[in-house]
Amino acid sequence: MKWIQKVREEDYNKTKALLPKELIEKTRKTAEDTAKALGLKIVQPKEQVRAQ
């Protein structure tokens, strides 16, 4: 459990200065990169597809 807290603290320290929008974009990019590396398909809600 200690390592989980350490990782969470490190992540917090890296992202605490980001604006919410910046944090969302960073998280989205990381998730997309991870999905791509694992060969997963990214599925988006229809509302987002139309908005883009």
Sequence and secondary structure as in RCSB ss.txt:
>XXXX:A:sequence
MKWIQKVREEDYNKTKALLPKELIEKTRKTAEDTAKALGLKIVQPKEQVRAQ
>XXXX:A:secstr
 HHHHHHHHHHHHHHTTS HHHHHHHHHHHHHHHHHHHT      HHHHHH 
